[in-house]
Amino acid sequence: MESINWGIIGCGNIAVSFAEDLKIIPDAKLLAVASRSKERAENLGRQFNVERRYDNYSALAGDPDVDVVYIATRHQDHLHASKICLEQGKSLLVEKPICVNASETRQLIELARKQNVFLMEAMWTRFLPVIRMITKRIRSGDIGKVTMLFADFGFIAPFDPESRVFNPELAGGALLDIGIYPISLASHVFMSKPDDITSRAIIGETGIDEISSYLFKYRNGALAVLASTVTGRSPQMAYIVGEEGAFHIPFFWKARKATLIRNGETEETLEPEFKGIGYNYEAMAVMECLRNGEKENTIMPLDETYEIMQTLDQIRSQIGLKYPFEE
């Protein structure tokens, strides 16, 4: 595959960022975009000089020249859009969270495996150069046994009860929108589901979690202390503590650098080369899998995606958050 043709379903802000990063990958081409709104598809198409602009998902899914599709719709529409593509045999990169709950996630994974096509959740953080560097060093024992993880993500979302952040009909709330970042990081660091979960939340007037916190305990004696909020700007940092040192990662979800700390002092600054916004790294990982004939990615495997969704389900059960469209 000399060049890989991408399609994008959903034409919002995240699609724009992803399209920007595709431009810096020499062997990637954005061939088609689709939205239920013809106007939105046309706007994105003009912005990036996209040849094919569709006003429905099925038309893009059926385009024989599209090799892989990036699903950039709202959370609650991921299942529908993804199934249309998988049934047409299209490889998929689905924006996080891959679905709203574990039941939907299981459906997608089973369908992808039945169709024998590639599927991956777009947890772009894992593919960033500094995160890959830190992961390698943790796995090699550079800071000894990891005993604690502190991670948070909070920003101020302008209150709009109809927006995707605050509307329960759109699977709103801090947990699914940004809480998944520290939770996925914990899964990546500890390489397992937590054995014990304690969650607390502040449920706002629209019925979604505006502030939520999560305490995970692991069988090996480690803890993760995590939080997210859409009503205030938090440090947005991660601190990975080992018995022989720690990694401090500012703005971990879009990380460009980190520091290694031993005995309370900075020992080393990690700042590898970084290009684009950062979505290009997950896109290149997908393209490598396609060229190798792989149906999933080892950095973000499907079984782990499913386990993370089970964790999110358990948290929502504890804080009493159920969306109106769920059975």
C-alpha positions in Angstrom: 0.0 0.0 0.0 2.1 2.9 -1.3 -0.5 5.5 -0.1 -3.4 4.9 2.4 -6.7 6.7 1.7 -8.5 7.9 4.8 -12.2 8.8 5.2 -13.6 10.8 8.1 -17.1 10.4 9.4 -18.1 13.4 11.5 -17.0 16.9 10.7 -16.6 18.7 14.0 -13.5 20.1 15.7 -11.8 16.8 16.4 -12.1 15.9 12.7 -10.4 19.2 11.8 -7.5 18.5 14.1 -7.1 14.9 12.7 -7.3 16.2 9.1 -4.6 18.8 9.9 -2.3 16.0 11.1 -2.9 13.7 8.2 -1.4 16.4 6.0 2.0 15.9 7.5 2.1 12.1 6.9 3.6 11.7 3.4 1.8 8.5 2.5 -1.6 9.4 3.9 -4.4 11.0 1.9 -7.7 12.3 3.1 -9.9 11.1 0.3 -13.5 11.4 1.7 -15.5 13.0 4.4 -19.1 12.4 5.5 -21.7 14.0 7.7 -25.4 13.9 8.1 -25.2 17.6 7.2 -24.3 18.2 3.6 -23.2 21.7 4.6 -20.7 20.4 7.2 -19.3 17.8 4.9 -18.8 20.5 2.2 -17.2 22.9 4.6 -14.6 20.3 5.8 -14.1 19.1 2.3 -13.3 22.6 1.0 -11.0 23.3 4.0 -8.8 20.3 3.2 -9.4 20.0 -0.5 -11.1 16.6 -0.1 -12.2 15.0 -3.4 -15.3 13.2 -2.1 -17.9 14.7 0.3 -20.9 12.6 1.4 -24.1 13.6 3.2 -24.5 10.1 4.7 -22.3 7.5 6.4 -23.2 4.6 4.2 -22.0 6.3 1.0 -18.5 6.8 2.5 -18.5 3.3 4.0 -19.3 1.9 0.5 -16.5 3.9 -1.3 -14.2 1.2 -2.6 -11.2 3.5 -2.6 -11.3 4.4 1.1 -8.9 2.1 3.0 -9.6 3.2 6.6 -12.2 5.4 8.3 -11.8 7.7 11.3 -15.0 8.0 13.3 -15.2 11.5 14.8 -18.9 11.7 15.7 -20.3 12.3 19.1 -20.0 9.4 21.7 -23.6 8.2 21.3 -23.3 7.8 17.6 -20.0 5.8 17.5 -21.8 2.4 17.6 -24.1 3.3 14.7 -21.5 4.8 12.4 -18.9 2.1 13.2 -21.3 -0.7 12.5 -22.1 0.7 9.1 -18.4 0.8 8.2 -17.5 -2.6 9.7 -20.4 -4.2 7.7 -18.8 -2.8 4.6 -15.4 -4.3 5.6 -13.8 -1.0 6.4 -10.9 -0.7 8.8 -11.7 1.7 11.7 -10.1 4.1 14.1 -12.9 5.2 16.5 -12.5 8.3 18.6 -12.4 7.8 22.4 -14.5 6.6 24.1 -15.0 3.9 21.5 -18.6 3.5 22.6 -20.9 4.6 25.5 -20.7 1.4 27.5 -19.2 -2.1 27.5 -22.2 -3.7 25.9 -21.8 -1.5 22.8 -18.1 -2.0 22.8 -18.4 -5.8 22.8 -20.8 -5.6 19.8 -18.2 -3.6 17.8 -15.3 -5.9 18.8 -17.2 -9.0 17.9 -18.3 -7.5 14.6 -14.8 -6.4 13.7 -13.4 -9.9 14.5 -16.2 -11.5 12.5 -15.5 -9.3 9.5 -11.8 -9.8 10.0 -11.0 -6.1 9.8 -8.9 -3.7 11.8 -10.4 -1.8 14.7 -8.8 0.5 17.3 -9.9 3.1 19.8 -8.3 6.5 19.1 -6.6 7.0 22.5 -4.0 9.2 20.9 -2.1 9.9 24.1 -0.5 6.4 24.1 1.2 7.0 20.8 2.9 10.4 21.6 6.7 10.1 21.5 7.3 11.0 25.2 4.6 8.6 26.4 6.1 5.8 24.4 9.5 6.7 25.9 8.2 6.7 29.4 6.3 3.4 28.9 9.5 1.7 27.7 11.4 2.9 30.7 8.8 1.9 33.1 8.6 -1.6 31.6 12.4 -1.9 31.8 12.3 -1.1 35.6 13.9 2.3 35.4 11.9 3.6 38.4 11.3 0.3 40.0 7.9 -1.0 40.9 5.2 1.6 40.2 3.2 2.1 43.3 1.1 5.2 42.6 -0.4 7.2 39.8 -1.8 10.7 40.2 -3.6 12.1 37.1 -6.3 14.6 36.5 -8.0 16.4 33.6 -10.2 19.4 34.1 -11.3 22.4 32.0 -14.1 24.9 32.0 -16.9 24.1 29.6 -19.3 27.0 29.0 -22.6 25.8 30.4 -25.1 24.8 27.6 -27.6 22.1 28.5 -27.8 21.1 24.8 -24.1 20.7 24.3 -22.3 17.4 24.1 -20.7 18.0 27.4 -23.8 18.7 29.5 -26.6 16.9 27.6 -27.2 13.3 28.9 -28.9 12.4 25.6 -25.5 13.0 24.0 -23.7 10.9 26.7 -22.3 14.0 28.3 -20.3 14.4 31.5 -16.7 14.7 32.6 -16.1 10.9 32.9 -16.7 9.9 29.2 -15.4 13.2 27.8 -12.1 13.6 29.7 -12.1 11.2 32.6 -11.2 8.4 30.2 -7.8 10.0 29.8 -6.5 9.4 33.3 -8.3 6.1 33.5 -6.8 4.8 30.2 -3.4 6.0 31.5 -3.8 4.0 34.6 -4.7 0.9 32.6 -1.6 1.5 30.4 0.8 2.0 33.4 -0.5 -0.9 35.5 -1.4 -3.2 32.6 -4.5 -4.5 34.4 -8.0 -3.6 35.5 -8.2 -2.3 39.1 -9.3 -4.8 41.7 -11.2 -2.2 43.7 -12.9 1.0 42.5 -14.2 3.9 44.7 -15.9 6.7 42.8 -17.5 10.0 43.8 -19.2 12.6 41.7 -21.0 15.9 41.7 -24.1 15.5 39.5 -25.1 18.8 37.9 -28.6 20.1 37.0 -28.7 18.3 33.7 -28.0 15.0 35.3 -24.4 14.4 34.2 -21.2 14.3 36.3 -19.7 17.7 36.3 -16.9 16.7 38.7 -15.9 13.1 39.3 -13.0 11.3 41.1 -11.8 7.7 41.0 -9.6 5.8 43.4 -8.3 2.5 42.0 -6.6 -0.2 44.0 -4.6 -3.0 42.3 -3.7 -6.5 43.4 0.0 -5.8 43.4 -0.4 -3.1 46.1 -0.6 0.0 43.9 -3.0 2.9 43.8 -4.3 5.3 41.2 -5.8 8.6 42.3 -7.7 10.2 39.3 -10.1 13.0 38.7 -11.9 15.0 36.0 -14.1 18.0 35.8 -15.8 20.3 33.2 -16.3 23.1 35.7 -12.7 24.1 36.5 -9.2 24.0 35.1 -7.1 21.5 36.9 -3.3 21.0 36.6 -3.9 18.3 33.8 -0.8 16.5 34.9 0.3 12.9 35.6 2.7 11.8 38.2 3.9 8.2 38.0 5.5 7.1 41.3 7.9 4.2 41.5 10.0 2.8 44.3 13.2 4.2 42.7 11.9 7.4 41.0 9.0 9.2 39.4 7.9 10.6 36.1 6.2 14.0 36.1 4.2 14.6 32.9 2.7 18.1 32.4 -0.5 18.1 30.3 -0.1 14.4 30.0 -3.0 13.9 27.6 -1.2 15.9 24.9 2.3 15.5 26.4 5.4 16.8 24.7 7.9 16.5 27.6 8.4 14.9 31.0 10.9 14.9 33.8 12.4 12.0 35.7 12.7 12.7 39.4 14.9 10.9 41.9 15.4 11.8 45.5 13.1 14.8 45.0 15.3 16.4 42.3 15.0 16.5 38.6 17.5 14.1 37.1 16.5 14.2 33.5 14.2 16.0 31.1 12.6 13.9 28.3 11.6 16.0 25.3 11.7 13.9 22.0 11.0 15.4 18.6 7.3 16.3 18.2 5.4 17.1 15.0 1.9 18.3 14.4 -0.9 18.3 17.0 -0.2 14.7 17.9 -3.0 12.8 16.1 -0.5 11.9 13.4 1.2 9.4 15.7 -1.9 7.2 16.2 -2.7 7.6 12.5 0.8 6.3 11.5 0.3 3.4 14.0 -2.9 2.4 12.3 -1.3 2.6 8.9 1.6 0.4 10.0 -0.9 -2.2 11.2 -2.8 -2.1 7.9 0.4 -2.6 5.9 1.3 -5.6 8.2 -2.1 -7.1 7.9 -2.8 -6.8 11.6 -6.4 -6.5 12.8 -5.6 -4.7 16.1 -2.8 -2.6 17.6 -0.7 -3.9 20.5 -0.4 -0.5 22.2 -4.2 -0.1 22.3 -5.5 -3.7 22.0 -9.2 -4.4 21.8 -9.4 -6.5 25.0 -8.0 -3.6 27.0 -10.4 -1.2 25.3 -13.2 -3.5 26.5 -11.8 -3.7 30.1 -11.6 0.1 30.3 -15.2 0.4 29.2 -16.2 -2.1 31.9 -14.4 0.2 34.4 -16.3 3.2 33.1 -19.5 1.3 33.5 -18.7 0.4 37.1 -17.9 4.0 37.9 -21.1 5.2 36.4 -23.0 2.6 38.4 -21.4 3.9 41.6 -22.1 7.6 40.9 -25.7 6.8 39.6 -25.2 8.0 36.0 -27.3 6.3 33.4 -28.1 7.9 30.0 -31.7 8.1 28.9 -31.1 6.0 25.7 -29.5 3.1 27.6 -31.7 0.0 28.3 
